[in-house]
Amino acid sequence: MENSERKLIQEILNTVDVLYDFEHTDDDNKEYTLVLRRQDNDERPLEQINKEIKHYFQEANFTYNEQLNPNVDVDIRVEIKR
C-alpha cells in the first residue's frame, strides 16, 4: 500500500505545480519529509503555495508541518504523516 501513499503525494504536488524531492521516507509508518521548490517562472508568493499544498494534504488526512525557506536551495520543507 505504500506505493499508493506516494502516488497520492505526487498527485497533490503535481496539482500545485511545484518541484519536489522525497528527503526522507518511512513507508511503514507513512511518514515523509519533502523538499519543495517553485518552478522558475512561478511568481506566486511562497505563503500562497504553502497554503494550497497544506489544504490538499489536510484534506487527504495527512498531518502537515512546514518550514518556509529552510535553506537557500529549498523553498519549503514539509513533514507529513498519515
Summary of the structure (lengths in Angstrom):
residues: 82
radius of gyration: 11.9
end to end distance: 12.4
largest distance: 36.5
contacts: 213
relative contact order: 0.22
helix: 35%
strand: 39%
